[in-house]
Amino acid sequence: MVSSLNQAEVLIALVVAAHAGVLAVRLAFSLYKA
């Protein structure tokens, strides 16, 4: 049970994953559209 990456690092990882997912979906949509 590590308490150093409970709150902040999990939140940061989720935010980074969300941004990466949005960019990937936007890129795939633009490529599919073109």
PDB file of N, CA, C and O in Angstrom:
ATOM      1  N   MET A   1       0.848  -1.195   0.000  1.00  0.00           N
ATOM      2  CA  MET A   1       0.000   0.000   0.000  1.00  0.00           C
ATOM      3  C   MET A   1       0.886   1.250   0.000  1.00  0.00           C
ATOM      4  O   MET A   1       1.385   1.668   1.044  1.00  0.00           O
ATOM      5  N   VAL A   2       1.068   1.822  -1.155  1.00  0.00           N
ATOM      6  CA  VAL A   2       1.904   3.010  -1.277  1.00  0.00           C
ATOM      7  C   VAL A   2       1.007   4.240  -1.220  1.00  0.00           C
ATOM      8  O   VAL A   2       0.040   4.353  -1.972  1.00  0.00           O
ATOM      9  N   SER A   3       1.336   5.149  -0.330  1.00  0.00           N
ATOM     10  CA  SER A   3       0.481   6.313  -0.140  1.00  0.00           C
ATOM     11  C   SER A   3       1.003   7.537  -0.881  1.00  0.00           C
ATOM     12  O   SER A   3       0.399   8.607  -0.807  1.00  0.00           O
ATOM     13  N   SER A   4       2.128   7.391  -1.603  1.00  0.00           N
ATOM     14  CA  SER A   4       2.698   8.546  -2.293  1.00  0.00           C
ATOM     15  C   SER A   4       2.047   8.752  -3.651  1.00  0.00           C
ATOM     16  O   SER A   4       2.030   9.869  -4.167  1.00  0.00           O
ATOM     17  N   LEU A   5       1.504   7.672  -4.243  1.00  0.00           N
ATOM     18  CA  LEU A   5       0.867   7.826  -5.547  1.00  0.00           C
ATOM     19  C   LEU A   5      -0.613   7.474  -5.473  1.00  0.00           C
ATOM     20  O   LEU A   5      -1.177   6.914  -6.412  1.00  0.00           O
ATOM     21  N   ASN A   6      -1.238   7.811  -4.338  1.00  0.00           N
ATOM     22  CA  ASN A   6      -2.665   7.551  -4.211  1.00  0.00           C
ATOM     23  C   ASN A   6      -3.487   8.625  -4.915  1.00  0.00           C
ATOM     24  O   ASN A   6      -4.323   8.325  -5.768  1.00  0.00           O
ATOM     25  N   GLN A   7      -3.238   9.880  -4.545  1.00  0.00           N
ATOM     26  CA  GLN A   7      -4.113  10.939  -5.028  1.00  0.00           C
ATOM     27  C   GLN A   7      -3.554  11.638  -6.262  1.00  0.00           C
ATOM     28  O   GLN A   7      -4.159  11.602  -7.334  1.00  0.00           O
ATOM     29  N   ALA A   8      -2.393  12.276  -6.101  1.00  0.00           N
ATOM     30  CA  ALA A   8      -1.913  13.197  -7.136  1.00  0.00           C
ATOM     31  C   ALA A   8      -1.489  12.466  -8.396  1.00  0.00           C
ATOM     32  O   ALA A   8      -1.869  12.861  -9.498  1.00  0.00           O
ATOM     33  N   GLU A   9      -0.701  11.398  -8.247  1.00  0.00           N
ATOM     34  CA  GLU A   9      -0.154  10.747  -9.439  1.00  0.00           C
ATOM     35  C   GLU A   9      -1.225   9.992 -10.206  1.00  0.00           C
ATOM     36  O   GLU A   9      -1.168   9.927 -11.434  1.00  0.00           O
ATOM     37  N   VAL A  10      -2.204   9.419  -9.508  1.00  0.00           N
ATOM     38  CA  VAL A  10      -3.314   8.759 -10.198  1.00  0.00           C
ATOM     39  C   VAL A  10      -4.137   9.792 -10.959  1.00  0.00           C
ATOM     40  O   VAL A  10      -4.559   9.541 -12.088  1.00  0.00           O
ATOM     41  N   LEU A  11      -4.367  10.953 -10.348  1.00  0.00           N
ATOM     42  CA  LEU A  11      -5.131  12.006 -11.012  1.00  0.00           C
ATOM     43  C   LEU A  11      -4.387  12.522 -12.235  1.00  0.00           C
ATOM     44  O   LEU A  11      -4.984  12.730 -13.292  1.00  0.00           O
ATOM     45  N   ILE A  12      -3.079  12.728 -12.089  1.00  0.00           N
ATOM     46  CA  ILE A  12      -2.268  13.187 -13.221  1.00  0.00           C
ATOM     47  C   ILE A  12      -2.273  12.152 -14.335  1.00  0.00           C
ATOM     48  O   ILE A  12      -2.374  12.503 -15.510  1.00  0.00           O
ATOM     49  N   ALA A  13      -2.164  10.871 -13.971  1.00  0.00           N
ATOM     50  CA  ALA A  13      -2.162   9.810 -14.982  1.00  0.00           C
ATOM     51  C   ALA A  13      -3.497   9.771 -15.723  1.00  0.00           C
ATOM     52  O   ALA A  13      -3.528   9.568 -16.936  1.00  0.00           O
ATOM     53  N   LEU A  14      -4.597   9.965 -14.999  1.00  0.00           N
ATOM     54  CA  LEU A  14      -5.910   9.969 -15.640  1.00  0.00           C
ATOM     55  C   LEU A  14      -6.059  11.155 -16.583  1.00  0.00           C
ATOM     56  O   LEU A  14      -6.615  11.018 -17.673  1.00  0.00           O
ATOM     57  N   VAL A  15      -5.565  12.316 -16.168  1.00  0.00           N
ATOM     58  CA  VAL A  15      -5.659  13.506 -17.021  1.00  0.00           C
ATOM     59  C   VAL A  15      -4.828  13.323 -18.282  1.00  0.00           C
ATOM     60  O   VAL A  15      -5.270  13.675 -19.376  1.00  0.00           O
ATOM     61  N   VAL A  16      -3.615  12.768 -18.131  1.00  0.00           N
ATOM     62  CA  VAL A  16      -2.750  12.539 -19.295  1.00  0.00           C
ATOM     63  C   VAL A  16      -3.379  11.516 -20.233  1.00  0.00           C
ATOM     64  O   VAL A  16      -3.332  11.678 -21.452  1.00  0.00           O
ATOM     65  N   ALA A  17      -3.971  10.455 -19.666  1.00  0.00           N
ATOM     66  CA  ALA A  17      -4.606   9.435 -20.498  1.00  0.00           C
ATOM     67  C   ALA A  17      -5.819  10.019 -21.222  1.00  0.00           C
ATOM     68  O   ALA A  17      -6.070   9.686 -22.380  1.00  0.00           O
ATOM     69  N   ALA A  18      -6.566  10.884 -20.549  1.00  0.00           N
ATOM     70  CA  ALA A  18      -7.735  11.494 -21.181  1.00  0.00           C
ATOM     71  C   ALA A  18      -7.316  12.396 -22.338  1.00  0.00           C
ATOM     72  O   ALA A  18      -7.937  12.375 -23.400  1.00  0.00           O
ATOM     73  N   HIS A  19      -6.253  13.196 -22.132  1.00  0.00           N
ATOM     74  CA  HIS A  19      -5.775  14.055 -23.211  1.00  0.00           C
ATOM     75  C   HIS A  19      -5.271  13.233 -24.381  1.00  0.00           C
ATOM     76  O   HIS A  19      -5.533  13.569 -25.536  1.00  0.00           O
ATOM     77  N   ALA A  20      -4.547  12.152 -24.093  1.00  0.00           N
ATOM     78  CA  ALA A  20      -4.027  11.300 -25.166  1.00  0.00           C
ATOM     79  C   ALA A  20      -5.179  10.653 -25.932  1.00  0.00           C
ATOM     80  O   ALA A  20      -5.127  10.546 -27.158  1.00  0.00           O
ATOM     81  N   GLY A  21      -6.218  10.221 -25.216  1.00  0.00           N
ATOM     82  CA  GLY A  21      -7.365   9.601 -25.865  1.00  0.00           C
ATOM     83  C   GLY A  21      -8.110  10.588 -26.747  1.00  0.00           C
ATOM     84  O   GLY A  21      -8.533  10.241 -27.850  1.00  0.00           O
ATOM     85  N   VAL A  22      -8.276  11.817 -26.270  1.00  0.00           N
ATOM     86  CA  VAL A  22      -8.969  12.838 -27.058  1.00  0.00           C
ATOM     87  C   VAL A  22      -8.177  13.171 -28.313  1.00  0.00           C
ATOM     88  O   VAL A  22      -8.751  13.315 -29.392  1.00  0.00           O
ATOM     89  N   LEU A  23      -6.852  13.294 -28.175  1.00  0.00           N
ATOM     90  CA  LEU A  23      -6.025  13.591 -29.345  1.00  0.00           C
ATOM     91  C   LEU A  23      -6.059  12.443 -30.334  1.00  0.00           C
ATOM     92  O   LEU A  23      -6.098  12.675 -31.543  1.00  0.00           O
ATOM     93  N   ALA A  24      -6.044  11.209 -29.848  1.00  0.00           N
ATOM     94  CA  ALA A  24      -6.065  10.049 -30.743  1.00  0.00           C
ATOM     95  C   ALA A  24      -7.396   9.969 -31.482  1.00  0.00           C
ATOM     96  O   ALA A  24      -7.422   9.683 -32.679  1.00  0.00           O
ATOM     97  N   VAL A  25      -8.498  10.218 -30.782  1.00  0.00           N
ATOM     98  CA  VAL A  25      -9.815  10.176 -31.421  1.00  0.00           C
ATOM     99  C   VAL A  25      -9.940  11.292 -32.451  1.00  0.00           C
ATOM    100  O   VAL A  25     -10.492  11.091 -33.532  1.00  0.00           O
ATOM    101  N   ARG A  26      -9.422  12.474 -32.107  1.00  0.00           N
ATOM    102  CA  ARG A  26      -9.499  13.600 -33.042  1.00  0.00           C
ATOM    103  C   ARG A  26      -8.663  13.329 -34.287  1.00  0.00           C
ATOM    104  O   ARG A  26      -9.085  13.640 -35.401  1.00  0.00           O
ATOM    105  N   LEU A  27      -7.476  12.751 -34.100  1.00  0.00           N
ATOM    106  CA  LEU A  27      -6.614  12.438 -35.243  1.00  0.00           C
ATOM    107  C   LEU A  27      -7.238  11.353 -36.110  1.00  0.00           C
ATOM    108  O   LEU A  27      -7.216  11.447 -37.337  1.00  0.00           O
ATOM    109  N   ALA A  28      -7.790  10.330 -35.479  1.00  0.00           N
ATOM    110  CA  ALA A  28      -8.417   9.244 -36.237  1.00  0.00           C
ATOM    111  C   ALA A  28      -9.639   9.769 -36.995  1.00  0.00           C
ATOM    112  O   ALA A  28      -9.886   9.362 -38.130  1.00  0.00           O
ATOM    113  N   PHE A  29     -10.399  10.667 -36.374  1.00  0.00           N
ATOM    114  CA  PHE A  29     -11.582  11.210 -37.040  1.00  0.00           C
ATOM    115  C   PHE A  29     -11.191  12.077 -38.225  1.00  0.00           C
ATOM    116  O   PHE A  29     -11.843  12.044 -39.269  1.00  0.00           O
ATOM    117  N   SER A  30     -10.122  12.855 -38.062  1.00  0.00           N
ATOM    118  CA  SER A  30      -9.682  13.704 -39.174  1.00  0.00           C
ATOM    119  C   SER A  30      -9.144  12.855 -40.313  1.00  0.00           C
ATOM    120  O   SER A  30      -9.383  13.172 -41.479  1.00  0.00           O
ATOM    121  N   LEU A  31      -8.422  11.783 -40.002  1.00  0.00           N
ATOM    122  CA  LEU A  31      -7.901  10.904 -41.047  1.00  0.00           C
ATOM    123  C   LEU A  31      -9.037  10.157 -41.734  1.00  0.00           C
ATOM    124  O   LEU A  31      -9.012   9.967 -42.950  1.00  0.00           O
ATOM    125  N   TYR A  32     -10.041   9.729 -40.954  1.00  0.00           N
ATOM    126  CA  TYR A  32     -11.176   9.022 -41.544  1.00  0.00           C
ATOM    127  C   TYR A  32     -12.022   9.962 -42.407  1.00  0.00           C
ATOM    128  O   TYR A  32     -12.583   9.560 -43.426  1.00  0.00           O
ATOM    129  N   LYS A  33     -12.100  11.219 -41.973  1.00  0.00           N
ATOM    130  CA  LYS A  33     -12.894  12.201 -42.702  1.00  0.00           C
ATOM    131  C   LYS A  33     -12.225  12.555 -44.029  1.00  0.00           C
ATOM    132  O   LYS A  33     -12.901  12.799 -45.028  1.00  0.00           O
ATOM    133  N   ALA A  34     -10.889  12.581 -44.029  1.00  0.00           N
ATOM    134  CA  ALA A  34     -10.152  12.943 -45.241  1.00  0.00           C
ATOM    135  C   ALA A  34      -9.873  11.684 -46.077  1.00  0.00           C
ATOM    136  O   ALA A  34      -9.260  11.773 -47.142  1.00  0.00           O
TER     137      ALA A  34
END
